[in-house]
Amino acid sequence: MSRRIRIGIDTGGTFTDVVAFDERSGELVTTKTPSTPANPADGFLAGIDKVLELLGASQRSAGGTSIRTAAEIEAVSHGTTVATNLLLEGKVGRLGFVTTAGYEAMLEIARQSVPDGYGNSYFWVKPNRIVPRDLVRGVEGRLDFTGAEVRPFDEAGARATARWFRDHGVDTLGVCFLHAYADPTHEQRMREVLAEEHPAAVVSLSSEVLREYREFERATTVLVDAAVKPRLSAYVANITERLTEYDGRAIPFYVMKSNGGVLSADEVVHQPITTVLSGPAAGALGAALIAQEAGYDKVLTSDGGGTSTDVSVVIGGEPTLTTEGTVGRFPSKIPMIDVVTVGAGGGSIAWISPEGTLKVGPHSAGADPGPLCYGRGGTEVTVTDAHVVLGRIPPHLLGGEIPLDVDAARAGIERLAKELDLTPEACATGVLEISAWNQANALRQVTVKRGLDVRDFALTTFGGSGSLLLCRLVDVLGVPTVLVPPNPGNVSAFGLLTVDVKNDYVQTHVALADGLDPAEVSRVVDDLTAQAAAALGREGFRAAQHAFVRTADLRYFGQAFEVRVPVPDGPVTPDTLAAVADAFHAAHRALYGYDFAGDPGQQVEWVNIRVSGIGPIRRPEIATHDLVADPVVAAAGRRPVCFDAAQGYLDTPVYRRTDLVPGAVVDGPAVVEEFGSTVPLHPGFTARVDSRLNIIVTRRAAQ
């Protein structure tokens, strides 16, 4: 029987994670390969070769090269950090901005908000704008908030602006006219003029990227879209072209979006901003599915990689979404999974501040040169070096594929310890303690700061370094349970195989609920649904497969920010509008502790109407196994491990995860190792293997 293989590939800063799923047999295979930062496509293709060989879907020629059998590849889904890294590192090229005449200072004025409150006004320095003031040009023409034309579009002025950008060599442009969300005609005409006068320009329109009001957020969002478009388009085109080398056919290629869906490569180049949190979103979705299958509906996810740790909240099997996100210093109002990122990964560098205190991160040694123990010329102590010196990870990675230089790591720790007047063990545990608190603070940011009690959640740790500090996170946060999935280093890649095709559409429609016409709401919903259906059709989904999710952003009249609530399916009637208002009151009460449902003096106002179009895919099934009664749990070996500097090294059993059958129980101190990940189990903790092969870690009950 021929195979139908879907492949998920998540490219991280240190490793590229790969998962392959055979839709016919249900077989699931995972692997890793080192990332290639100079050209991520090399690591991408190497990962495909490696996973196909493991599946037996490729063979080696006499010369040792891989003979690829792409006829069996049904599709490839990819989580990429190309757009994210461009923004986080501030590597934004030369951009131009076209806006309504008189509003050229829009980016400079912004929202006049000061981070950490106005008490910080004396010290805060406004960061540079994404487009400097000298590269902003205004064009006459004006619409009102209904889309009615107040002043006509200035054709001559538009042509002069296009020629000015052409003559000054500015080839990437964002266009944001006032109230273009209500009528895109002026923006569309500006693009036509640019195509005639400056055909080399790459152009993004706010009415296509984000069709909702608030001009500053819409402007920054469209400029971020324009900024990442050239680089992402080139990257996707390179991958697409190299995929055809397998057998000359176009292999379906999808890219993960920040909203929890995927989009074909042909479409994503027109919506590059939707990929800014591509990698972290896949991990949150994969962990959400695994945790829900294991019986946990309220989950915190912690994805630890080589450079950073990404955390999110999952309630009812769905990661929470936001339209108030930022990437680096750039706000973005596109729908994205609410992920908080902290510079606390395996490659995070330990350093001494000018005040003489130990710090960890956010700078990272990355994949090249990497930690000291990689032996590739690294010169600074990292979190991974601390782990290997303390014996918490083995002296190799990926099951022995990458040997680690323990002596180099120890020498680095000893140098750092001498500067701090500490023992090497105290220095190494101090590095890990700071890293654990950095991760804990990120988890508090997505829970405590949003009115959620962290103790009500289970914690799911994954990623190559995600589970190394889980015992300290239990102590610091008070979470009752930690779940470590099978192959935790590949959960993000696995998440890519669980994701539906998804497109989001929004239309601003500001109106008081009491005066809202159901027919007008129905018209907007139908228009957005038609756009979503057309996009799904282009992705190859039949009409019978289409699914749509309708939501609306509501607020009390006079408020500045909205709460998103579902809009029931079916015809839009007065009862539908009343149900949406009731849902808003309830959601407002859950978020803020009060509502005005019984106060006729407080009016509800609609702001945005949203429709998401979803094309479902077949998800891999998570196998269930029978629990073994009184299983024999034998250690594969022992080694000295330091969990507490004061106690020193303990003779600790080391278990291979593949040897732990469902029902197995391991008490700390212990270390559980597998390909791509390690779980150090501190004294006082216990781990059991459930029927889905997850490791469930809890504090051992007091005797």
Buried (B, 14 or more C-beta within 10 A) or exposed (E): EEBBBBBBBBBBBBBBBBBBBBBEEEBBBBBBBBBBBEEBBBBBBBBBBBBBBBBEBBEEEEEEEBEBBBBBBBBBBBBBBBBBBBBBEEEBEEBBBBBBBEBBEBBEEBEEEBEEEEEEEEEEEEEEBBBBEEBBBBBBBBBEEEBEEEEEBBBEBBBBBBBBBBEEEBBBBBBBBBBBBBBBBBBBBBBEBBEEBBEEBBBBBBBBBBBBBBBBBBBBBBBBBBBBBBBBBEBBEBBBEBBEEBEEEEBBBBBBBBBBBBBBBBBBBBBBBBBBBBBBBBBBBBBBBBBBBBEBBBBBBBBBBBBBBBBBBBBEBBBBBBBEBEBBBBBBBBBBBBBBBBBBBBBBBBBEEEEEEBBBBBBBBBBBBBBBBBBEEBEBBBBBBBBBBBBBBBBBBBEEEBEBBBEBBBBBBBEBBEEBEBBBBBBBBBBBBBBBBBBBBBBBEBBEEEEBEBEEBBBBBBBBBBBBBBBBBBBBBEBBBBBBBBBBBBBBBBBBBBBBBBBBBBBBBBEEBEEBEBEEBBBBBEBBBEBBBEBBBEBEBEEEBBBBBBBBBBBBEEEEEBBBBEBBEEEBBEEBBEBBBEBBBBBBEEEEEEBBBEEEEBBBBBBBBBBBBBBEBEEBEBEEEEEEEEBEBEBBEEBEBBBBBEEEEBEBBBBBBEBBBBBBEBBBBBBBBBBBBBBBBBBBBBBBBBBBBBBBBBBEEEE
